[in-house]
Amino acid sequence: MVLQLSKVALGLRLQVPMEAIERHVAASPRVVGESIAQQVQHYATTQHLGYYPAIDFFLTQAGVDKELIDALENISWIVTGMVRNEIRIRMRPVFSTIQYEALSTLAFTMPTVRPGQNDALVLLSQHFTADVVKVNLNATLIQHFQDENFAEKMTSSLAYRWLQPHFTQMEVTSVKYVG
């Protein structure tokens, strides 16, 4: 008898509850995010930019306090570790293997906020608050599915069922049946 498995690639966007983060970090993610947002906004205004640069830009440029960037990196490291552990624990009954392709906080991506927006500073503060993690992973289901669409819908449904109660917000951004 041959055991047939189903492999899927899964993309998630998960928001970790702030109370859980604050139990594990010294600095408040909101305060760090707000401080960085103010400095990024000031830089974009003084440089007459029509966009807000990603935080990586400020690793080589003046404009954002290096200690704030270090604090953001530390918070992000802890938050991604929390997400990794939560997925591993919660999805163990569903997936026989989980391999992470990428885990990163949204704070290290390019902000989608533009300087001309009415609530730009608020949205920028939310962006730089390291509580949202993008996850790309490959997983193996013990069940084998012949129908690719059914396998993708089943995987999405299982992810919501087992993960959603443990996060403030959850979104399945992509599901691809690999085989």
GUKOL-849281 format. One record per residue: residue number from 1; x, y, z of N, C-alpha, C, O in turn. Coordinates in nm, 3 decimals. Example, Ala and Ser with C-alpha at 12.3 -4.5 7.8 and 13.67 -1.06 7.14 Angstrom:
<bafis>
(1, (1.319, -0.569, 0.780), (1.230, -0.450, 0.780), (1.320, -0.330, 0.780), (1.424, -0.332, 0.846))
(2, (1.285, -0.225, 0.708), (1.367, -0.106, 0.714), (1.290, 0.003, 0.787), (1.341, 0.114, 0.804))
</bafis>
This chain:
<bafis>
(1, (0.085, -0.118, 0.000), (0.000, 0.000, 0.000), (0.089, 0.124, 0.000), (0.182, 0.136, 0.080))
(2, (0.060, 0.215, -0.090), (0.136, 0.338, -0.104), (0.055, 0.452, -0.045), (-0.062, 0.469, -0.077))
(3, (0.120, 0.530, 0.040), (0.056, 0.646, 0.101), (0.070, 0.763, 0.004), (0.182, 0.802, -0.031))
(4, (-0.042, 0.818, -0.038), (-0.039, 0.932, -0.129), (-0.068, 1.059, -0.050), (-0.161, 1.064, 0.030))
(5, (0.013, 1.159, -0.074), (0.001, 1.285, -0.003), (-0.033, 1.397, -0.101), (-0.010, 1.385, -0.221))
(6, (-0.087, 1.504, -0.048), (-0.114, 1.623, -0.128), (-0.024, 1.736, -0.081), (-0.019, 1.766, 0.039))
(7, (0.045, 1.797, -0.174), (0.133, 1.909, -0.140), (0.069, 2.038, -0.187), (0.014, 2.047, -0.297))
(8, (0.076, 2.140, -0.099), (0.018, 2.269, -0.131), (0.116, 2.380, -0.092), (0.196, 2.366, 0.001))
(9, (0.107, 2.490, -0.166), (0.178, 2.613, -0.129), (0.072, 2.709, -0.076), (-0.034, 2.726, -0.137))
(10, (0.100, 2.770, 0.037), (0.000, 2.851, 0.106), (0.058, 2.985, 0.143), (0.168, 2.993, 0.198))
(11, (-0.015, 3.091, 0.114), (0.024, 3.225, 0.153), (-0.076, 3.279, 0.254), (-0.197, 3.269, 0.234))
(12, (-0.025, 3.336, 0.362), (-0.110, 3.387, 0.470), (-0.069, 3.528, 0.507), (0.047, 3.567, 0.490))
(13, (-0.163, 3.603, 0.558), (-0.137, 3.734, 0.618), (-0.205, 3.730, 0.754), (-0.328, 3.723, 0.763))
(14, (-0.125, 3.735, 0.860), (-0.175, 3.716, 0.996), (-0.142, 3.836, 1.084), (-0.028, 3.884, 1.084))
(15, (-0.240, 3.882, 1.159), (-0.216, 3.990, 1.255), (-0.217, 3.930, 1.395), (-0.317, 3.872, 1.439))
(16, (-0.105, 3.945, 1.464), (-0.086, 3.890, 1.598), (-0.153, 3.984, 1.698), (-0.138, 4.106, 1.687))
(17, (-0.227, 3.931, 1.795), (-0.287, 4.018, 1.897), (-0.181, 4.101, 1.970), (-0.078, 4.048, 2.011))
(18, (-0.207, 4.230, 1.987), (-0.111, 4.320, 2.049), (-0.077, 4.277, 2.191), (0.038, 4.292, 2.234))
(19, (-0.174, 4.224, 2.264), (-0.149, 4.180, 2.402), (-0.043, 4.069, 2.405), (0.042, 4.066, 2.494))
(20, (-0.049, 3.979, 2.309), (0.048, 3.870, 2.303), (0.187, 3.922, 2.273), (0.285, 3.874, 2.330))
(21, (0.197, 4.019, 2.184), (0.328, 4.075, 2.150), (0.386, 4.149, 2.270), (0.504, 4.132, 2.304))
(22, (0.304, 4.230, 2.334), (0.353, 4.313, 2.445), (0.400, 4.231, 2.564), (0.476, 4.280, 2.646))
(23, (0.354, 4.105, 2.574), (0.405, 4.017, 2.680), (0.548, 3.971, 2.655), (0.617, 3.927, 2.747))
(24, (0.593, 3.982, 2.530), (0.724, 3.928, 2.493), (0.828, 4.033, 2.455), (0.945, 3.999, 2.437))
(25, (0.789, 4.158, 2.442), (0.884, 4.261, 2.400), (0.890, 4.374, 2.502), (0.794, 4.398, 2.576))
(26, (1.004, 4.442, 2.505), (1.023, 4.552, 2.600), (0.958, 4.681, 2.550), (0.899, 4.755, 2.629))
(27, (0.969, 4.709, 2.422), (0.914, 4.832, 2.364), (0.778, 4.803, 2.302), (0.757, 4.696, 2.244))
(28, (0.688, 4.897, 2.314), (0.556, 4.882, 2.254), (0.566, 4.890, 2.102), (0.621, 4.987, 2.049))
(29, (0.515, 4.790, 2.031), (0.518, 4.795, 1.884), (0.445, 4.917, 1.828), (0.485, 4.971, 1.725))
(30, (0.339, 4.960, 1.895), (0.266, 5.078, 1.849), (0.350, 5.205, 1.862), (0.354, 5.287, 1.770))
(31, (0.418, 5.219, 1.975), (0.501, 5.338, 1.997), (0.615, 5.341, 1.896), (0.644, 5.446, 1.838))
(32, (0.680, 5.228, 1.875), (0.788, 5.220, 1.777), (0.735, 5.253, 1.638), (0.797, 5.330, 1.564))
(33, (0.621, 5.195, 1.602), (0.561, 5.221, 1.471), (0.524, 5.366, 1.450), (0.547, 5.422, 1.343))
(34, (0.465, 5.428, 1.553), (0.428, 5.570, 1.544), (0.552, 5.659, 1.530), (0.552, 5.754, 1.452))
(35, (0.656, 5.629, 1.607), (0.778, 5.709, 1.602), (0.845, 5.699, 1.465), (0.889, 5.799, 1.409))
(36, (0.852, 5.578, 1.412), (0.911, 5.559, 1.279), (0.826, 5.630, 1.174), (0.879, 5.695, 1.085))
(37, (0.694, 5.618, 1.184), (0.604, 5.682, 1.088), (0.623, 5.833, 1.086), (0.625, 5.894, 0.980))
(38, (0.638, 5.894, 1.202), (0.659, 6.038, 1.209), (0.790, 6.077, 1.141), (0.795, 6.176, 1.068))
(39, (0.895, 6.000, 1.166), (1.025, 6.031, 1.105), (1.024, 6.007, 0.955), (1.084, 6.084, 0.880))
(40, (0.958, 5.901, 0.910), (0.947, 5.873, 0.767), (0.866, 5.981, 0.699), (0.901, 6.027, 0.590))
(41, (0.756, 6.023, 0.762), (0.674, 6.129, 0.705), (0.754, 6.260, 0.695), (0.746, 6.330, 0.594))
(42, (0.830, 6.292, 0.799), (0.912, 6.413, 0.797), (1.015, 6.406, 0.683), (1.035, 6.504, 0.611))
(43, (1.079, 6.293, 0.667), (1.178, 6.275, 0.560), (1.112, 6.292, 0.423), (1.165, 6.363, 0.337))
(44, (0.997, 6.228, 0.401), (0.928, 6.236, 0.272), (0.885, 6.379, 0.243), (0.889, 6.423, 0.128))
(45, (0.843, 6.451, 0.345), (0.799, 6.589, 0.327), (0.917, 6.680, 0.293), (0.910, 6.760, 0.200))
(46, (1.027, 6.667, 0.368), (1.142, 6.754, 0.343), (1.211, 6.722, 0.211), (1.272, 6.810, 0.151))
(47, (1.203, 6.600, 0.166), (1.264, 6.560, 0.039), (1.166, 6.573, -0.079), (1.202, 6.543, -0.193))
(48, (1.041, 6.616, -0.051), (0.938, 6.635, -0.153), (0.911, 6.506, -0.231), (0.900, 6.507, -0.354))
(49, (0.899, 6.396, -0.157), (0.871, 6.266, -0.219), (0.721, 6.246, -0.234), (0.643, 6.296, -0.152))
(50, (0.682, 6.176, -0.335), (0.541, 6.143, -0.357), (0.507, 6.004, -0.302), (0.400, 5.951, -0.329))
(51, (0.599, 5.947, -0.225), (0.581, 5.814, -0.168), (0.657, 5.809, -0.036), (0.738, 5.897, -0.005))
(52, (0.631, 5.704, 0.041), (0.707, 5.680, 0.163), (0.801, 5.564, 0.137), (0.756, 5.456, 0.097))
(53, (0.931, 5.582, 0.159), (1.026, 5.473, 0.135), (1.007, 5.358, 0.235), (0.954, 5.377, 0.345))
(54, (1.050, 5.240, 0.193), (1.050, 5.124, 0.283), (1.156, 5.145, 0.390), (1.249, 5.223, 0.371))
(55, (1.143, 5.077, 0.501), (1.234, 5.095, 0.614), (1.378, 5.056, 0.577), (1.473, 5.113, 0.631))
(56, (1.396, 4.962, 0.486), (1.530, 4.922, 0.442), (1.608, 5.040, 0.381), (1.731, 5.044, 0.390))
(57, (1.537, 5.133, 0.320), (1.600, 5.252, 0.263), (1.676, 5.330, 0.370), (1.782, 5.386, 0.343))
(58, (1.622, 5.332, 0.489), (1.681, 5.413, 0.597), (1.797, 5.343, 0.667), (1.857, 5.400, 0.758))
(59, (1.829, 5.222, 0.626), (1.948, 5.157, 0.680), (2.075, 5.223, 0.627), (2.179, 5.220, 0.692))
(60, (2.064, 5.282, 0.508), (2.180, 5.349, 0.448), (2.164, 5.500, 0.441), (2.260, 5.571, 0.411))
(61, (2.047, 5.550, 0.469), (2.018, 5.693, 0.464), (1.984, 5.745, 0.603), (1.928, 5.672, 0.685))
(62, (2.017, 5.869, 0.628), (1.970, 5.934, 0.751), (1.822, 5.964, 0.734), (1.773, 5.975, 0.622))
(63, (1.753, 5.978, 0.843), (1.610, 6.011, 0.835), (1.530, 5.940, 0.942), (1.430, 5.994, 0.990))
(64, (1.572, 5.821, 0.979), (1.505, 5.745, 1.085), (1.613, 5.701, 1.184), (1.718, 5.650, 1.145))
(65, (1.584, 5.722, 1.310), (1.677, 5.686, 1.418), (1.711, 5.537, 1.409), (1.622, 5.452, 1.405))
(66, (1.840, 5.507, 1.407), (1.887, 5.367, 1.394), (1.839, 5.281, 1.511), (1.814, 5.161, 1.493))
(67, (1.827, 5.339, 1.629), (1.778, 5.262, 1.745), (1.633, 5.220, 1.726), (1.593, 5.113, 1.770))
(68, (1.554, 5.306, 1.660), (1.415, 5.268, 1.630), (1.411, 5.154, 1.529), (1.329, 5.062, 1.540))
(69, (1.499, 5.160, 1.430), (1.504, 5.051, 1.331), (1.547, 4.922, 1.399), (1.493, 4.815, 1.370))
(70, (1.644, 4.930, 1.490), (1.686, 4.811, 1.566), (1.571, 4.756, 1.649), (1.550, 4.635, 1.654))
(71, (1.495, 4.845, 1.713), (1.380, 4.801, 1.793), (1.276, 4.733, 1.704), (1.218, 4.631, 1.741))
(72, (1.252, 4.791, 1.585), (1.158, 4.731, 1.491), (1.205, 4.593, 1.447), (1.125, 4.500, 1.438))
(73, (1.334, 4.580, 1.419), (1.389, 4.450, 1.379), (1.373, 4.347, 1.490), (1.337, 4.233, 1.464))
(74, (1.400, 4.387, 1.613), (1.387, 4.295, 1.728), (1.242, 4.253, 1.749), (1.213, 4.135, 1.770))
(75, (1.151, 4.348, 1.742), (1.008, 4.316, 1.757), (0.965, 4.223, 1.644), (0.893, 4.125, 1.667))
(76, (1.009, 4.253, 1.522), (0.972, 4.170, 1.406), (1.023, 4.027, 1.421), (0.954, 3.932, 1.388))
(77, (1.145, 4.014, 1.472), (1.203, 3.882, 1.491), (1.119, 3.802, 1.591), (1.092, 3.684, 1.569))
(78, (1.078, 3.865, 1.699), (0.997, 3.797, 1.801), (0.859, 3.762, 1.744), (0.810, 3.651, 1.764))
(79, (0.798, 3.856, 1.673), (0.663, 3.834, 1.619), (0.663, 3.723, 1.514), (0.573, 3.640, 1.513))
(80, (0.763, 3.721, 1.425), (0.766, 3.614, 1.325), (0.791, 3.478, 1.392), (0.738, 3.377, 1.347))
(81, (0.870, 3.477, 1.498), (0.889, 3.353, 1.574), (0.760, 3.306, 1.639), (0.731, 3.186, 1.641))
(82, (0.682, 3.400, 1.691), (0.553, 3.366, 1.751), (0.460, 3.306, 1.647), (0.392, 3.207, 1.673))
(83, (0.457, 3.365, 1.527), (0.371, 3.316, 1.419), (0.416, 3.178, 1.375), (0.334, 3.089, 1.354))
(84, (0.546, 3.161, 1.360), (0.599, 3.030, 1.319), (0.557, 2.921, 1.418), (0.512, 2.814, 1.377))
(85, (0.571, 2.947, 1.547), (0.533, 2.850, 1.650), (0.383, 2.825, 1.652), (0.339, 2.711, 1.666))
(86, (0.305, 2.932, 1.638), (0.159, 2.918, 1.640), (0.111, 2.833, 1.523), (0.025, 2.746, 1.541))
(87, (0.166, 2.856, 1.404), (0.128, 2.776, 1.287), (0.168, 2.631, 1.308), (0.089, 2.540, 1.282))
(88, (0.288, 2.610, 1.356), (0.336, 2.472, 1.378), (0.246, 2.398, 1.477), (0.209, 2.283, 1.453))
(89, (0.211, 2.463, 1.586), (0.128, 2.400, 1.689), (-0.014, 2.378, 1.640), (-0.069, 2.269, 1.654))
(90, (-0.074, 2.482, 1.582), (-0.216, 2.475, 1.543), (-0.240, 2.388, 1.420), (-0.345, 2.324, 1.409))
(91, (-0.144, 2.384, 1.328), (-0.165, 2.311, 1.204), (-0.111, 2.169, 1.208), (-0.124, 2.096, 1.110))
(92, (-0.051, 2.130, 1.318), (0.003, 1.993, 1.332), (-0.103, 1.886, 1.304), (-0.071, 1.787, 1.238))
(93, (-0.227, 1.901, 1.352), (-0.327, 1.797, 1.322), (-0.366, 1.788, 1.174), (-0.421, 1.687, 1.131))
(94, (-0.338, 1.893, 1.098), (-0.384, 1.900, 0.960), (-0.275, 1.863, 0.859), (-0.299, 1.786, 0.767))
(95, (-0.156, 1.918, 0.879), (-0.047, 1.897, 0.784), (0.057, 1.804, 0.843), (0.092, 1.814, 0.961))
(96, (0.107, 1.713, 0.760), (0.212, 1.622, 0.809), (0.348, 1.691, 0.806), (0.434, 1.660, 0.888))
(97, (0.368, 1.783, 0.713), (0.492, 1.862, 0.711), (0.458, 2.007, 0.678), (0.363, 2.036, 0.606))
(98, (0.539, 2.096, 0.732), (0.530, 2.239, 0.700), (0.672, 2.289, 0.677), (0.758, 2.274, 0.763))
(99, (0.694, 2.349, 0.562), (0.823, 2.410, 0.531), (0.798, 2.556, 0.499), (0.722, 2.589, 0.408))
(100, (0.864, 2.644, 0.574), (0.846, 2.787, 0.555), (0.934, 2.837, 0.442), (1.054, 2.813, 0.440))
(101, (0.873, 2.907, 0.349), (0.947, 2.970, 0.239), (0.989, 3.111, 0.281), (1.102, 3.152, 0.257))
(102, (0.897, 3.184, 0.344), (0.925, 3.321, 0.386), (0.831, 3.362, 0.499), (0.712, 3.329, 0.497))
(103, (0.887, 3.432, 0.595), (0.809, 3.496, 0.702), (0.865, 3.637, 0.718), (0.986, 3.653, 0.738))
(104, (0.782, 3.737, 0.709), (0.829, 3.873, 0.729), (0.714, 3.960, 0.777), (0.598, 3.940, 0.739))
(105, (0.748, 4.057, 0.860), (0.645, 4.150, 0.903), (0.617, 4.248, 0.790), (0.705, 4.279, 0.710))
(106, (0.496, 4.296, 0.785), (0.455, 4.392, 0.684), (0.535, 4.522, 0.696), (0.549, 4.595, 0.598))
(107, (0.587, 4.550, 0.814), (0.662, 4.674, 0.838), (0.785, 4.686, 0.749), (0.834, 4.797, 0.727))
(108, (0.837, 4.575, 0.697), (0.956, 4.580, 0.614), (0.924, 4.579, 0.465), (1.015, 4.563, 0.383))
(109, (0.799, 4.596, 0.430), (0.761, 4.609, 0.290), (0.740, 4.757, 0.257), (0.737, 4.842, 0.346))
(110, (0.725, 4.786, 0.131), (0.701, 4.923, 0.087), (0.561, 4.965, 0.131), (0.464, 4.895, 0.103))
(111, (0.548, 5.079, 0.200), (0.415, 5.124, 0.242), (0.326, 5.154, 0.121), (0.372, 5.210, 0.021))
(112, (0.201, 5.116, 0.130), (0.106, 5.146, 0.023), (0.041, 5.282, 0.044), (-0.038, 5.327, -0.039))
(113, (0.073, 5.346, 0.153), (0.021, 5.478, 0.187), (0.096, 5.582, 0.106), (0.216, 5.569, 0.082))
(114, (0.026, 5.686, 0.064), (0.088, 5.796, -0.009), (0.076, 5.924, 0.073), (-0.021, 5.942, 0.146))
(115, (0.173, 6.014, 0.060), (0.172, 6.137, 0.140), (0.046, 6.222, 0.124), (0.010, 6.294, 0.218))
(116, (-0.021, 6.217, 0.012), (-0.139, 6.300, -0.010), (-0.267, 6.249, 0.055), (-0.367, 6.320, 0.056))
(117, (-0.266, 6.129, 0.108), (-0.387, 6.073, 0.169), (-0.423, 6.148, 0.296), (-0.336, 6.199, 0.367))
(118, (-0.554, 6.156, 0.324), (-0.603, 6.230, 0.440), (-0.548, 6.177, 0.572), (-0.505, 6.255, 0.657))
(119, (-0.548, 6.048, 0.589), (-0.504, 5.987, 0.716), (-0.370, 5.916, 0.699), (-0.349, 5.807, 0.752))
(120, (-0.280, 5.978, 0.623), (-0.152, 5.915, 0.588), (-0.070, 5.876, 0.711), (-0.015, 5.766, 0.716))
(121, (-0.061, 5.965, 0.810), (0.021, 5.934, 0.927), (-0.035, 5.816, 1.007), (0.042, 5.734, 1.056))
(122, (-0.166, 5.808, 1.020), (-0.229, 5.696, 1.091), (-0.202, 5.566, 1.017), (-0.165, 5.466, 1.079))
(123, (-0.222, 5.566, 0.887), (-0.199, 5.445, 0.807), (-0.051, 5.407, 0.805), (-0.018, 5.288, 0.807))
(124, (0.036, 5.506, 0.802), (0.179, 5.479, 0.805), (0.220, 5.420, 0.940), (0.304, 5.331, 0.945))
(125, (0.161, 5.469, 1.047), (0.187, 5.414, 1.182), (0.143, 5.269, 1.189), (0.214, 5.185, 1.245))
(126, (0.027, 5.238, 1.132), (-0.021, 5.100, 1.131), (0.074, 5.012, 1.050), (0.101, 4.898, 1.087))
(127, (0.123, 5.065, 0.939), (0.216, 4.988, 0.855), (0.343, 4.953, 0.930), (0.391, 4.840, 0.921))
(128, (0.399, 5.049, 1.003), (0.526, 5.027, 1.072), (0.511, 4.964, 1.210), (0.610, 4.945, 1.281))
(129, (0.389, 4.932, 1.250), (0.368, 4.856, 1.373), (0.384, 4.708, 1.336), (0.308, 4.655, 1.256))
(130, (0.482, 4.644, 1.394), (0.521, 4.508, 1.353), (0.428, 4.402, 1.412), (0.471, 4.319, 1.493))
(131, (0.301, 4.404, 1.372), (0.208, 4.303, 1.423), (0.144, 4.220, 1.311), (0.066, 4.129, 1.340))
(132, (0.174, 4.252, 1.186), (0.119, 4.178, 1.072), (0.234, 4.103, 1.003), (0.336, 4.163, 0.968))
(133, (0.214, 3.973, 0.985), (0.319, 3.888, 0.927), (0.266, 3.824, 0.798), (0.156, 3.770, 0.794))
(134, (0.349, 3.832, 0.695), (0.321, 3.762, 0.570), (0.396, 3.630, 0.574), (0.516, 3.627, 0.602))
(135, (0.325, 3.522, 0.545), (0.384, 3.388, 0.553), (0.361, 3.317, 0.420), (0.250, 3.314, 0.368))
(136, (0.468, 3.259, 0.368), (0.459, 3.168, 0.253), (0.517, 3.036, 0.298), (0.629, 3.030, 0.349))
(137, (0.439, 2.929, 0.280), (0.485, 2.798, 0.323), (0.439, 2.690, 0.228), (0.344, 2.707, 0.151))
(138, (0.508, 2.579, 0.235), (0.469, 2.458, 0.163), (0.429, 2.356, 0.268), (0.496, 2.340, 0.370))
(139, (0.320, 2.288, 0.243), (0.270, 2.192, 0.340), (0.224, 2.065, 0.269), (0.194, 2.064, 0.150))
(140, (0.221, 1.958, 0.347), (0.176, 1.829, 0.296), (0.057, 1.783, 0.377), (0.061, 1.777, 0.500))
(141, (-0.050, 1.751, 0.305), (-0.170, 1.695, 0.367), (-0.164, 1.543, 0.356), (-0.118, 1.489, 0.255))
(142, (-0.209, 1.475, 0.459), (-0.209, 1.330, 0.456), (-0.312, 1.279, 0.355), (-0.293, 1.172, 0.296))
(143, (-0.419, 1.353, 0.334), (-0.520, 1.315, 0.236), (-0.469, 1.347, 0.095), (-0.399, 1.446, 0.075))
(144, (-0.505, 1.264, 0.001), (-0.470, 1.291, -0.137), (-0.596, 1.334, -0.211), (-0.700, 1.270, -0.200))
(145, (-0.585, 1.442, -0.286), (-0.698, 1.494, -0.361), (-0.666, 1.488, -0.510), (-0.557, 1.526, -0.552))
(146, (-0.760, 1.440, -0.588), (-0.743, 1.435, -0.733), (-0.780, 1.570, -0.795), (-0.720, 1.612, -0.894))
(147, (-0.879, 1.635, -0.736), (-0.929, 1.761, -0.789), (-0.849, 1.878, -0.730), (-0.852, 1.901, -0.609))
(148, (-0.779, 1.950, -0.815), (-0.693, 2.060, -0.772), (-0.773, 2.171, -0.703), (-0.732, 2.222, -0.599))
(149, (-0.888, 2.209, -0.760), (-0.970, 2.316, -0.701), (-1.021, 2.276, -0.563), (-1.022, 2.357, -0.471))
(150, (-1.064, 2.152, -0.550), (-1.112, 2.105, -0.420), (-0.999, 2.105, -0.317), (-1.021, 2.144, -0.202))
(151, (-0.882, 2.064, -0.357), (-0.766, 2.062, -0.266), (-0.733, 2.203, -0.218), (-0.703, 2.223, -0.101))
(152, (-0.739, 2.300, -0.308), (-0.709, 2.438, -0.272), (-0.815, 2.495, -0.177), (-0.783, 2.564, -0.081))
(153, (-0.942, 2.466, -0.206), (-1.050, 2.514, -0.119), (-1.043, 2.447, 0.018), (-1.067, 2.512, 0.121))
(154, (-1.012, 2.320, 0.019), (-1.000, 2.246, 0.145), (-0.885, 2.302, 0.229), (-0.899, 2.321, 0.349))
(155, (-0.772, 2.329, 0.166), (-0.656, 2.384, 0.237), (-0.689, 2.521, 0.296), (-0.655, 2.549, 0.411))
(156, (-0.754, 2.605, 0.219), (-0.793, 2.737, 0.267), (-0.889, 2.726, 0.385), (-0.875, 2.797, 0.484))
(157, (-0.986, 2.638, 0.372), (-1.083, 2.616, 0.479), (-1.017, 2.565, 0.606), (-1.049, 2.611, 0.716))
(158, (-0.925, 2.472, 0.592), (-0.854, 2.418, 0.708), (-0.768, 2.525, 0.776), (-0.761, 2.532, 0.899))
(159, (-0.703, 2.609, 0.696), (-0.621, 2.716, 0.753), (-0.707, 2.812, 0.834), (-0.670, 2.849, 0.945))
(160, (-0.821, 2.853, 0.779), (-0.910, 2.942, 0.854), (-0.960, 2.874, 0.981), (-0.962, 2.936, 1.088))
(161, (-1.000, 2.750, 0.970), (-1.056, 2.680, 1.085), (-0.957, 2.668, 1.200), (-0.993, 2.688, 1.316))
(162, (-0.832, 2.637, 1.169), (-0.736, 2.608, 1.274), (-0.656, 2.731, 1.319), (-0.601, 2.731, 1.429))
(163, (-0.649, 2.835, 1.235), (-0.567, 2.951, 1.271), (-0.646, 3.076, 1.310), (-0.603, 3.151, 1.398))
(164, (-0.759, 3.098, 1.247), (-0.832, 3.223, 1.266), (-0.861, 3.258, 1.412), (-0.849, 3.375, 1.449))
(165, (-0.899, 3.163, 1.497), (-0.928, 3.200, 1.637), (-0.808, 3.253, 1.715), (-0.825, 3.312, 1.822))
(166, (-0.688, 3.234, 1.663), (-0.567, 3.268, 1.737), (-0.500, 3.397, 1.689), (-0.395, 3.436, 1.740))
(167, (-0.561, 3.463, 1.592), (-0.506, 3.587, 1.538), (-0.614, 3.694, 1.534), (-0.732, 3.663, 1.524))
(168, (-0.572, 3.821, 1.542), (-0.665, 3.933, 1.535), (-0.732, 3.936, 1.399), (-0.854, 3.952, 1.388))
(169, (-0.651, 3.922, 1.295), (-0.701, 3.914, 1.157), (-0.624, 3.807, 1.084), (-0.507, 3.781, 1.112))
(170, (-0.693, 3.744, 0.990), (-0.628, 3.641, 0.910), (-0.681, 3.646, 0.769), (-0.800, 3.664, 0.746))
(171, (-0.589, 3.630, 0.674), (-0.628, 3.626, 0.533), (-0.543, 3.520, 0.464), (-0.420, 3.518, 0.478))
(172, (-0.607, 3.433, 0.389), (-0.535, 3.341, 0.302), (-0.515, 3.416, 0.172), (-0.611, 3.442, 0.099))
(173, (-0.390, 3.450, 0.142), (-0.361, 3.531, 0.024), (-0.342, 3.447, -0.102), (-0.365, 3.495, -0.213))
(174, (-0.301, 3.321, -0.084), (-0.286, 3.234, -0.201), (-0.283, 3.088, -0.157), (-0.236, 3.055, -0.048))
(175, (-0.333, 3.003, -0.244), (-0.325, 2.858, -0.225), (-0.300, 2.797, -0.362), (-0.370, 2.827, -0.458))
(176, (-0.200, 2.713, -0.369), (-0.169, 2.646, -0.496), (-0.145, 2.499, -0.469), (-0.058, 2.463, -0.389))
(177, (-0.220, 2.414, -0.534), (-0.202, 2.271, -0.525), (-0.079, 2.232, -0.605), (-0.073, 2.260, -0.725))
(178, (0.018, 2.169, -0.542), (0.143, 2.133, -0.607), (0.143, 1.989, -0.655), (0.207, 1.956, -0.755))
(179, (0.073, 1.904, -0.584), (0.068, 1.764, -0.629), (0.032, 1.669, -0.520), (0.024, 1.548, -0.544))
</bafis>
